[in-house]
Amino acid sequence: MIRVLAHWAIAVAVAGLVMGVATPSIAASDSNIAVKRLGPPDVEARREAMLQQMIARPSDLDLAFTYANLSAQVGDYEAAISTLERMLIYAPNTPRLQLELGILYYRLGAYEVARSYFEQALANPNLPPDIAQQVRLYLSQLSIAADPPAFSATLFSAIRWESNANSGPGTQNVTLQGINFTIDDESVGRSGWSALNIGTIHYSHDLKRQGDRIEFDALIYSTAYFDKELQDIDLDFFELTLGPSFNMKRWGMDQSRLFIYAIGDLAYLGYDYYFGAPGAGIRILSFGAERSVLDTRIETRIRDFDNTPDLPTNTLRDGPQTRFGTTYSYYVTPGFVVTAQGYAQREDVTAGFYSNWEIALSGGFAWTFNNPLWQGRYPWTWQVGGGIIRRDYDDPDPVINPIEAERDDQYWARTALILPVAETWALVPQVEYRDQQSNYDIRAFDDLMALLGVQKRF
């Protein structure tokens, strides 16, 4: 059970970190500058007609938007920009104009000018909510894809309750080697309270070479149970990654990056050394497709466990763990994103009854909406997700069932609210349920978890 808990605690930590809303690639269809495509002759004919009308009616805002739209279609962003900037003379501090100008400068790669227009729109007290959502989306895109900050960090601290903290079976009656046994009270599922802390750090060093960078990331996860009888499953996990990332525009892939990195993992269980794992990974992160984010990676870790008096057979789990996974996010609207995720993982370790294949599929959505308590500031985000994890072991475990290898199916569902209370602070209530079904009675369990956390971004 300790092994199961440690694995799922680390998985839950990482899942909690990636539950946040991703950042999309912004496409023309998100903007008012998008209309039905026309062939070049038709566009040029209409542009010429619009130009003559604009000369006659220089203050007609709708006419100017139509002309800017047609200019953007043929790639004449300068004409579209000059038209809209002239309109700002007739209609100063107009959020719609500021948004469109920011989008056009963004497409040209003039990110600082684009940021300036977006920030002007966001500072406007008359900013409509739909335009505010688009502006925030572009600012987020600029901060991550176009001009990411050199340093960022998050800290999440929570009080958590679990109905089955030790991932134990729900009954004392289990079958071992075909014989019914009654296990002791300490081996069945136990409820408990714990303190959960998750921290992340990111640092990027610009190599001043076509957008290439050196990337450093750190993850710290710690859970401490208040019940002394559960403190042997307290978990501390540390992960560091370091390596270069390359701008893939040189290979014809706009707004995409290739990451190559080394991995270092360290875990303590019950304050005893649990395992260490050097490894390496390759990742492709792309904002290039319309309204989409694609994050694909393959990672390998060589895990080295240590035997302890409580876990005398830990070293039977020594060996490589390799995972290939991908996450795809699609923005239905600027405030509503759906996400699908899947991975396949292979653990090929010393003991065949610990070696396994694991396949997981999950999906969910994140909906950002206006704060009902504070209109116009600190929008709330509701997140819902769920999935299935299937695990098939290579060989039977002779202690439990010498004939049949273990097979597990775990179903999970999670919902959370992100409630900002300031620019960089948020409250996060979350509820999660997991149900693991297994042909090994001792591996079957369910767990209801609820937490209330505070998130701080730096």
SEZA-801148 format. One record per residue (C-alpha): residue number from 1; x negated, y negated, z negated; residue in one letter. Coordinates in nm, 2 decimals. Example, Ala and Ser with C-alpha at 12.3 -4.5 7.8 and 13.67 -1.06 7.14 Angstrom:
% SEZA-801148
{1, {-1.23, 0.45, -0.78}, a}
{2, {-1.37, 0.11, -0.71}, s}
% end
This chain:
% SEZA-801148
{1, {0.00, 0.00, 0.00}, m}
{2, {-0.29, -0.24, -0.08}, i}
{3, {-0.42, -0.20, 0.28}, r}
{4, {-0.07, -0.27, 0.42}, v}
{5, {-0.03, -0.58, 0.20}, l}
{6, {-0.37, -0.72, 0.29}, a}
{7, {-0.31, -0.68, 0.66}, h}
{8, {0.03, -0.84, 0.65}, w}
{9, {-0.08, -1.12, 0.42}, a}
{10, {-0.34, -1.23, 0.67}, i}
{11, {-0.09, -1.19, 0.95}, a}
{12, {0.17, -1.41, 0.77}, v}
{13, {-0.10, -1.67, 0.71}, a}
{14, {-0.19, -1.70, 1.07}, v}
{15, {0.18, -1.68, 1.18}, a}
{16, {0.26, -1.97, 0.94}, g}
{17, {-0.01, -2.18, 1.10}, l}
{18, {0.11, -2.12, 1.46}, v}
{19, {0.48, -2.19, 1.38}, m}
{20, {0.42, -2.56, 1.43}, g}
{21, {0.55, -2.71, 1.76}, v}
{22, {0.30, -2.68, 2.04}, a}
{23, {0.23, -2.96, 2.28}, t}
{24, {0.36, -2.93, 2.64}, p}
{25, {0.24, -3.03, 2.97}, s}
{26, {0.43, -3.34, 3.07}, i}
{27, {0.57, -3.31, 3.42}, a}
{28, {0.75, -3.56, 3.65}, a}
{29, {1.08, -3.41, 3.56}, s}
{30, {1.06, -3.55, 3.21}, d}
{31, {1.06, -3.90, 3.34}, s}
{32, {1.31, -4.14, 3.50}, n}
{33, {1.05, -4.16, 3.79}, i}
{34, {1.17, -3.81, 3.90}, a}
{35, {1.43, -3.77, 4.18}, v}
{36, {1.50, -3.52, 4.46}, k}
{37, {1.19, -3.48, 4.68}, r}
{38, {1.21, -3.62, 5.03}, l}
{39, {0.99, -3.56, 5.33}, g}
{40, {0.71, -3.82, 5.39}, p}
{41, {0.89, -4.00, 5.68}, p}
{42, {1.21, -4.03, 5.48}, d}
{43, {1.02, -4.16, 5.18}, v}
{44, {0.83, -4.42, 5.37}, e}
{45, {1.15, -4.54, 5.55}, a}
{46, {1.33, -4.57, 5.22}, r}
{47, {1.03, -4.74, 5.06}, r}
{48, {1.02, -5.00, 5.34}, e}
{49, {1.39, -5.06, 5.30}, a}
{50, {1.36, -5.09, 4.92}, m}
{51, {1.07, -5.34, 4.96}, l}
{52, {1.28, -5.57, 5.17}, q}
{53, {1.56, -5.55, 4.92}, q}
{54, {1.33, -5.62, 4.63}, m}
{55, {1.20, -5.94, 4.81}, i}
{56, {1.56, -6.05, 4.83}, a}
{57, {1.65, -5.94, 4.47}, r}
{58, {1.33, -5.96, 4.26}, p}
{59, {1.51, -5.93, 3.93}, s}
{60, {1.71, -5.61, 4.01}, d}
{61, {1.58, -5.36, 3.76}, l}
{62, {1.75, -5.05, 3.92}, d}
{63, {1.61, -5.14, 4.26}, l}
{64, {1.26, -5.17, 4.12}, a}
{65, {1.29, -4.83, 3.95}, f}
{66, {1.40, -4.67, 4.28}, t}
{67, {1.11, -4.82, 4.47}, y}
{68, {0.87, -4.71, 4.19}, a}
{69, {1.02, -4.37, 4.21}, n}
{70, {0.96, -4.34, 4.58}, l}
{71, {0.61, -4.47, 4.55}, s}
{72, {0.52, -4.21, 4.28}, a}
{73, {0.66, -3.94, 4.51}, q}
{74, {0.40, -4.02, 4.78}, v}
{75, {0.12, -4.06, 4.52}, g}
{76, {0.11, -4.44, 4.55}, d}
{77, {0.09, -4.49, 4.17}, y}
{78, {-0.06, -4.83, 4.21}, e}
{79, {0.24, -4.96, 4.39}, a}
{80, {0.48, -4.81, 4.14}, a}
{81, {0.27, -4.96, 3.85}, i}
{82, {0.26, -5.31, 4.00}, s}
{83, {0.63, -5.30, 4.06}, t}
{84, {0.72, -5.20, 3.70}, l}
{85, {0.46, -5.44, 3.55}, e}
{86, {0.62, -5.72, 3.75}, r}
{87, {0.96, -5.61, 3.61}, m}
{88, {0.82, -5.66, 3.26}, l}
{89, {0.81, -6.04, 3.34}, i}
{90, {1.18, -6.04, 3.40}, y}
{91, {1.26, -5.79, 3.11}, a}
{92, {0.99, -5.81, 2.85}, p}
{93, {0.97, -5.54, 2.57}, n}
{94, {1.20, -5.30, 2.76}, t}
{95, {1.13, -4.95, 2.62}, p}
{96, {1.23, -4.78, 2.95}, r}
{97, {0.97, -4.98, 3.15}, l}
{98, {0.70, -4.92, 2.89}, q}
{99, {0.77, -4.55, 2.90}, l}
{100, {0.75, -4.53, 3.27}, e}
{101, {0.43, -4.74, 3.29}, l}
{102, {0.28, -4.52, 3.03}, g}
{103, {0.37, -4.21, 3.23}, i}
{104, {0.22, -4.35, 3.55}, l}
{105, {-0.11, -4.45, 3.38}, y}
{106, {-0.12, -4.11, 3.22}, y}
{107, {-0.10, -3.95, 3.57}, r}
{108, {-0.38, -4.17, 3.69}, l}
{109, {-0.60, -4.06, 3.40}, g}
{110, {-0.60, -4.41, 3.24}, a}
{111, {-0.53, -4.26, 2.90}, y}
{112, {-0.60, -4.56, 2.69}, e}
{113, {-0.37, -4.79, 2.89}, v}
{114, {-0.11, -4.52, 2.88}, a}
{115, {-0.14, -4.49, 2.51}, r}
{116, {-0.10, -4.87, 2.48}, s}
{117, {0.23, -4.87, 2.66}, y}
{118, {0.36, -4.57, 2.46}, f}
{119, {0.27, -4.74, 2.13}, e}
{120, {0.44, -5.06, 2.24}, q}
{121, {0.75, -4.87, 2.32}, a}
{122, {0.74, -4.69, 1.98}, l}
{123, {0.70, -5.01, 1.79}, a}
{124, {1.02, -5.16, 1.96}, n}
{125, {1.30, -5.17, 1.70}, p}
{126, {1.56, -5.12, 1.97}, n}
{127, {1.40, -4.80, 2.10}, l}
{128, {1.67, -4.55, 2.20}, p}
{129, {1.63, -4.20, 2.04}, p}
{130, {1.59, -4.02, 2.37}, d}
{131, {1.31, -4.24, 2.49}, i}
{132, {1.15, -4.22, 2.14}, a}
{133, {1.14, -3.84, 2.18}, q}
{134, {0.97, -3.87, 2.52}, q}
{135, {0.72, -4.13, 2.39}, v}
{136, {0.62, -3.91, 2.09}, r}
{137, {0.58, -3.61, 2.33}, l}
{138, {0.34, -3.80, 2.55}, y}
{139, {0.14, -3.94, 2.25}, l}
{140, {0.11, -3.58, 2.12}, s}
{141, {0.00, -3.47, 2.47}, q}
{142, {-0.27, -3.74, 2.48}, l}
{143, {-0.40, -3.65, 2.13}, s}
{144, {-0.44, -3.28, 2.22}, i}
{145, {-0.48, -3.23, 2.59}, a}
{146, {-0.61, -3.56, 2.73}, a}
{147, {-0.81, -3.71, 2.44}, d}
{148, {-0.82, -3.48, 2.14}, p}
{149, {-0.94, -3.61, 1.81}, p}
{150, {-1.29, -3.51, 1.71}, a}
{151, {-1.17, -3.41, 1.37}, f}
{152, {-0.84, -3.29, 1.23}, s}
{153, {-0.74, -3.08, 0.93}, a}
{154, {-0.42, -2.95, 0.76}, t}
{155, {-0.35, -2.84, 0.41}, l}
{156, {-0.04, -2.64, 0.31}, f}
{157, {0.04, -2.55, -0.05}, s}
{158, {0.35, -2.36, -0.16}, a}
{159, {0.52, -2.17, -0.43}, i}
{160, {0.64, -1.84, -0.30}, r}
{161, {0.88, -1.57, -0.42}, w}
{162, {0.89, -1.22, -0.27}, e}
{163, {1.13, -0.93, -0.34}, s}
{164, {0.85, -0.68, -0.26}, n}
{165, {0.52, -0.85, -0.31}, a}
{166, {0.31, -0.53, -0.30}, n}
{167, {0.48, -0.39, 0.01}, s}
{168, {0.58, -0.08, -0.19}, g}
{169, {0.85, 0.17, -0.10}, p}
{170, {1.20, 0.10, -0.23}, g}
{171, {1.23, 0.43, -0.42}, t}
{172, {1.01, 0.64, -0.65}, q}
{173, {1.11, 0.95, -0.45}, n}
{174, {0.88, 1.01, -0.15}, v}
{175, {0.77, 1.31, 0.06}, t}
{176, {0.40, 1.40, 0.06}, l}
{177, {0.28, 1.70, 0.26}, q}
{178, {0.65, 1.82, 0.29}, g}
{179, {0.70, 1.81, -0.09}, i}
{180, {0.92, 1.57, -0.28}, n}
{181, {0.72, 1.36, -0.53}, f}
{182, {0.82, 1.09, -0.78}, t}
{183, {0.56, 0.81, -0.78}, i}
{184, {0.50, 0.58, -1.08}, d}
{185, {0.66, 0.25, -1.14}, d}
{186, {0.35, 0.05, -1.03}, e}
{187, {0.36, 0.21, -0.68}, s}
{188, {0.71, 0.10, -0.59}, v}
{189, {0.80, -0.24, -0.46}, g}
{190, {0.77, -0.52, -0.71}, r}
{191, {0.90, -0.87, -0.69}, s}
{192, {0.67, -1.16, -0.78}, g}
{193, {0.59, -1.53, -0.76}, w}
{194, {0.26, -1.66, -0.62}, s}
{195, {0.08, -1.97, -0.52}, a}
{196, {0.00, -1.99, -0.15}, l}
{197, {-0.27, -2.22, 0.00}, n}
{198, {-0.37, -2.25, 0.37}, i}
{199, {-0.62, -2.49, 0.50}, g}
{200, {-0.75, -2.55, 0.85}, t}
{201, {-1.03, -2.77, 0.98}, i}
{202, {-1.11, -2.85, 1.34}, h}
{203, {-1.42, -3.04, 1.47}, y}
{204, {-1.50, -3.11, 1.83}, s}
{205, {-1.83, -3.25, 1.97}, h}
{206, {-1.82, -3.40, 2.31}, d}
{207, {-2.11, -3.28, 2.53}, l}
{208, {-2.06, -3.58, 2.77}, k}
{209, {-2.05, -3.34, 3.06}, r}
{210, {-1.73, -3.32, 3.26}, q}
{211, {-1.52, -3.29, 2.94}, g}
{212, {-1.71, -2.99, 2.79}, d}
{213, {-1.72, -2.97, 2.41}, r}
{214, {-1.85, -2.76, 2.12}, i}
{215, {-1.55, -2.65, 1.91}, e}
{216, {-1.56, -2.55, 1.54}, f}
{217, {-1.26, -2.42, 1.35}, d}
{218, {-1.21, -2.29, 1.00}, a}
{219, {-0.92, -2.12, 0.83}, l}
{220, {-0.89, -2.06, 0.46}, i}
{221, {-0.60, -1.85, 0.32}, y}
{222, {-0.55, -1.78, -0.05}, s}
{223, {-0.27, -1.63, -0.25}, t}
{224, {-0.26, -1.58, -0.62}, a}
{225, {0.02, -1.39, -0.80}, y}
{226, {0.14, -1.51, -1.14}, f}
{227, {0.22, -1.16, -1.26}, d}
{228, {-0.10, -0.99, -1.40}, k}
{229, {0.02, -0.65, -1.27}, e}
{230, {0.00, -0.80, -0.91}, l}
{231, {-0.33, -0.97, -0.94}, q}
{232, {-0.51, -0.68, -0.79}, d}
{233, {-0.35, -0.78, -0.45}, i}
{234, {-0.45, -1.15, -0.47}, d}
{235, {-0.61, -1.22, -0.13}, l}
{236, {-0.87, -1.47, -0.02}, d}
{237, {-0.94, -1.48, 0.35}, f}
{238, {-1.19, -1.70, 0.54}, f}
{239, {-1.24, -1.73, 0.91}, e}
{240, {-1.49, -1.95, 1.11}, l}
{241, {-1.51, -1.98, 1.49}, t}
{242, {-1.78, -2.17, 1.68}, l}
{243, {-1.85, -2.21, 2.05}, g}
{244, {-1.82, -2.41, 2.37}, p}
{245, {-1.51, -2.51, 2.56}, s}
{246, {-1.51, -2.60, 2.92}, f}
{247, {-1.29, -2.83, 3.13}, n}
{248, {-1.14, -2.60, 3.40}, m}
{249, {-1.06, -2.88, 3.63}, k}
{250, {-1.40, -2.80, 3.80}, r}
{251, {-1.24, -2.47, 3.90}, w}
{252, {-0.91, -2.62, 4.02}, g}
{253, {-0.71, -2.58, 3.70}, m}
{254, {-0.59, -2.91, 3.58}, d}
{255, {-0.53, -2.97, 3.20}, q}
{256, {-0.67, -2.63, 3.12}, s}
{257, {-0.97, -2.53, 2.90}, r}
{258, {-1.18, -2.22, 2.86}, l}
{259, {-1.31, -2.14, 2.51}, f}
{260, {-1.59, -1.89, 2.43}, i}
{261, {-1.66, -1.85, 2.06}, y}
{262, {-1.82, -1.65, 1.79}, a}
{263, {-1.60, -1.53, 1.49}, i}
{264, {-1.69, -1.47, 1.13}, g}
{265, {-1.43, -1.32, 0.89}, d}
{266, {-1.46, -1.26, 0.51}, l}
{267, {-1.19, -1.12, 0.28}, a}
{268, {-1.16, -1.06, -0.09}, y}
{269, {-0.88, -0.84, -0.24}, l}
{270, {-0.82, -0.87, -0.61}, g}
{271, {-1.13, -1.08, -0.62}, y}
{272, {-1.34, -0.78, -0.50}, d}
{273, {-1.51, -0.79, -0.16}, y}
{274, {-1.27, -0.63, 0.09}, y}
{275, {-1.43, -0.67, 0.43}, f}
{276, {-1.65, -0.88, 0.65}, g}
{277, {-1.62, -0.90, 1.03}, a}
{278, {-1.84, -1.06, 1.29}, p}
{279, {-1.68, -1.09, 1.63}, g}
{280, {-1.63, -1.29, 1.95}, a}
{281, {-1.34, -1.43, 2.15}, g}
{282, {-1.24, -1.58, 2.49}, i}
{283, {-0.94, -1.81, 2.52}, r}
{284, {-0.76, -2.00, 2.79}, i}
{285, {-0.54, -2.29, 2.69}, l}
{286, {-0.34, -2.45, 2.98}, s}
{287, {-0.10, -2.74, 2.99}, f}
{288, {-0.10, -2.74, 3.37}, g}
{289, {0.24, -2.58, 3.44}, a}
{290, {0.55, -2.79, 3.43}, e}
{291, {0.69, -2.84, 3.07}, r}
{292, {0.47, -2.54, 2.96}, s}
{293, {0.19, -2.44, 2.73}, v}
{294, {0.01, -2.11, 2.79}, l}
{295, {-0.24, -1.98, 2.53}, d}
{296, {-0.41, -1.65, 2.61}, t}
{297, {-0.70, -1.49, 2.43}, r}
{298, {-0.89, -1.17, 2.36}, i}
{299, {-1.08, -1.13, 2.04}, e}
{300, {-1.29, -0.85, 1.90}, t}
{301, {-1.40, -0.81, 1.54}, r}
{302, {-1.63, -0.54, 1.40}, i}
{303, {-1.49, -0.49, 1.05}, r}
{304, {-1.72, -0.36, 0.77}, d}
{305, {-1.53, -0.26, 0.45}, f}
{306, {-1.67, -0.19, 0.11}, d}
{307, {-1.57, 0.09, -0.13}, n}
{308, {-1.45, -0.01, -0.48}, t}
{309, {-1.33, 0.19, -0.78}, p}
{310, {-0.97, 0.10, -0.69}, d}
{311, {-1.03, 0.17, -0.31}, l}
{312, {-1.29, 0.44, -0.29}, p}
{313, {-1.22, 0.53, 0.08}, t}
{314, {-1.23, 0.17, 0.22}, n}
{315, {-1.53, 0.25, 0.45}, t}
{316, {-1.31, 0.49, 0.65}, l}
{317, {-1.16, 0.18, 0.80}, r}
{318, {-1.50, 0.05, 0.94}, d}
{319, {-1.49, -0.02, 1.31}, g}
{320, {-1.38, -0.25, 1.58}, p}
{321, {-1.05, -0.43, 1.60}, q}
{322, {-0.96, -0.58, 1.95}, t}
{323, {-0.66, -0.79, 2.02}, r}
{324, {-0.53, -0.93, 2.35}, f}
{325, {-0.24, -1.17, 2.31}, g}
{326, {-0.06, -1.45, 2.48}, t}
{327, {0.18, -1.73, 2.37}, t}
{328, {0.40, -1.91, 2.62}, y}
{329, {0.60, -2.23, 2.52}, s}
{330, {0.86, -2.40, 2.74}, y}
{331, {1.01, -2.74, 2.67}, y}
{332, {1.38, -2.73, 2.76}, v}
{333, {1.39, -3.09, 2.65}, t}
{334, {1.13, -3.31, 2.48}, p}
{335, {1.27, -3.21, 2.14}, g}
{336, {1.36, -2.84, 2.20}, f}
{337, {1.09, -2.58, 2.28}, v}
{338, {1.13, -2.20, 2.31}, v}
{339, {0.83, -1.98, 2.26}, t}
{340, {0.76, -1.61, 2.35}, a}
{341, {0.46, -1.43, 2.21}, q}
{342, {0.31, -1.08, 2.26}, g}
{343, {-0.01, -0.89, 2.18}, y}
{344, {-0.16, -0.55, 2.20}, a}
{345, {-0.42, -0.45, 1.94}, q}
{346, {-0.65, -0.15, 1.91}, r}
{347, {-0.82, -0.04, 1.58}, e}
{348, {-1.08, 0.23, 1.65}, d}
{349, {-1.22, 0.31, 1.31}, v}
{350, {-1.41, 0.59, 1.13}, t}
{351, {-1.10, 0.79, 1.02}, a}
{352, {-0.86, 0.89, 1.29}, g}
{353, {-0.56, 0.86, 1.06}, f}
{354, {-0.65, 0.48, 1.02}, y}
{355, {-0.71, 0.43, 1.40}, s}
{356, {-0.41, 0.29, 1.57}, n}
{357, {-0.25, 0.10, 1.85}, w}
{358, {-0.03, -0.20, 1.76}, e}
{359, {0.21, -0.38, 2.00}, i}
{360, {0.41, -0.69, 1.90}, a}
{361, {0.67, -0.90, 2.07}, l}
{362, {0.83, -1.21, 1.92}, s}
{363, {1.03, -1.52, 2.02}, g}
{364, {1.19, -1.83, 1.88}, g}
{365, {1.26, -2.20, 1.91}, f}
{366, {1.17, -2.53, 1.75}, a}
{367, {1.43, -2.81, 1.76}, w}
{368, {1.32, -3.16, 1.66}, t}
{369, {1.61, -3.39, 1.59}, f}
{370, {1.68, -3.73, 1.43}, n}
{371, {1.64, -3.76, 1.05}, n}
{372, {1.99, -3.78, 0.92}, p}
{373, {1.87, -3.96, 0.61}, l}
{374, {1.63, -4.21, 0.77}, w}
{375, {1.74, -4.29, 1.13}, q}
{376, {1.46, -4.37, 1.37}, g}
{377, {1.18, -4.24, 1.15}, r}
{378, {1.03, -3.90, 1.05}, y}
{379, {1.24, -3.66, 1.27}, p}
{380, {1.31, -3.32, 1.13}, w}
{381, {1.21, -2.99, 1.29}, t}
{382, {1.40, -2.66, 1.26}, w}
{383, {1.21, -2.35, 1.35}, q}
{384, {1.36, -2.00, 1.40}, v}
{385, {1.17, -1.69, 1.50}, g}
{386, {1.18, -1.31, 1.50}, g}
{387, {1.01, -1.01, 1.64}, g}
{388, {0.91, -0.65, 1.62}, i}
{389, {0.57, -0.48, 1.56}, i}
{390, {0.51, -0.12, 1.66}, r}
{391, {0.21, 0.08, 1.52}, r}
{392, {0.11, 0.43, 1.63}, d}
{393, {-0.17, 0.61, 1.45}, y}
{394, {-0.40, 0.85, 1.62}, d}
{395, {-0.41, 1.14, 1.37}, d}
{396, {-0.20, 1.27, 1.08}, p}
{397, {-0.30, 1.15, 0.73}, d}
{398, {-0.38, 1.48, 0.55}, p}
{399, {-0.29, 1.34, 0.21}, v}
{400, {0.06, 1.24, 0.33}, i}
{401, {0.16, 1.46, 0.63}, n}
{402, {-0.10, 1.70, 0.78}, p}
{403, {0.12, 1.76, 1.09}, i}
{404, {0.26, 1.43, 1.20}, e}
{405, {0.08, 1.10, 1.26}, a}
{406, {0.22, 0.78, 1.11}, e}
{407, {0.45, 0.57, 1.32}, r}
{408, {0.58, 0.23, 1.19}, d}
{409, {0.83, -0.02, 1.33}, d}
{410, {0.84, -0.35, 1.16}, q}
{411, {1.12, -0.61, 1.22}, y}
{412, {1.09, -0.96, 1.10}, w}
{413, {1.28, -1.29, 1.11}, a}
{414, {1.18, -1.63, 0.98}, r}
{415, {1.33, -1.98, 0.96}, t}
{416, {1.18, -2.30, 0.83}, a}
{417, {1.25, -2.67, 0.82}, l}
{418, {0.98, -2.93, 0.85}, i}
{419, {1.09, -3.24, 0.67}, l}
{420, {0.84, -3.53, 0.70}, p}
{421, {0.84, -3.78, 0.41}, v}
{422, {0.56, -3.99, 0.54}, a}
{423, {0.34, -4.01, 0.85}, e}
{424, {0.12, -3.72, 0.75}, t}
{425, {0.32, -3.55, 0.47}, w}
{426, {0.60, -3.30, 0.50}, a}
{427, {0.81, -3.07, 0.28}, l}
{428, {0.85, -2.72, 0.43}, v}
{429, {1.11, -2.48, 0.29}, p}
{430, {1.09, -2.14, 0.46}, q}
{431, {1.27, -1.80, 0.44}, v}
{432, {1.14, -1.47, 0.59}, e}
{433, {1.26, -1.11, 0.59}, y}
{434, {1.06, -0.81, 0.69}, r}
{435, {1.18, -0.45, 0.73}, d}
{436, {0.93, -0.17, 0.80}, q}
{437, {1.06, 0.16, 0.90}, q}
{438, {0.82, 0.46, 0.90}, s}
{439, {0.82, 0.83, 0.93}, n}
{440, {0.59, 0.82, 0.62}, y}
{441, {0.83, 0.74, 0.33}, d}
{442, {0.55, 0.58, 0.13}, i}
{443, {0.49, 0.33, 0.41}, r}
{444, {0.86, 0.22, 0.45}, a}
{445, {0.95, -0.11, 0.28}, f}
{446, {1.15, -0.43, 0.31}, d}
{447, {1.06, -0.77, 0.17}, d}
{448, {1.25, -1.10, 0.14}, l}
{449, {1.03, -1.40, 0.10}, m}
{450, {1.12, -1.77, 0.02}, a}
{451, {0.88, -2.06, -0.03}, l}
{452, {0.87, -2.43, -0.07}, l}
{453, {0.56, -2.59, 0.05}, g}
{454, {0.40, -2.93, 0.10}, v}
{455, {0.20, -3.00, 0.42}, q}
{456, {-0.06, -3.27, 0.46}, k}
{457, {-0.23, -3.36, 0.79}, r}
{458, {-0.56, -3.54, 0.82}, f}
% end
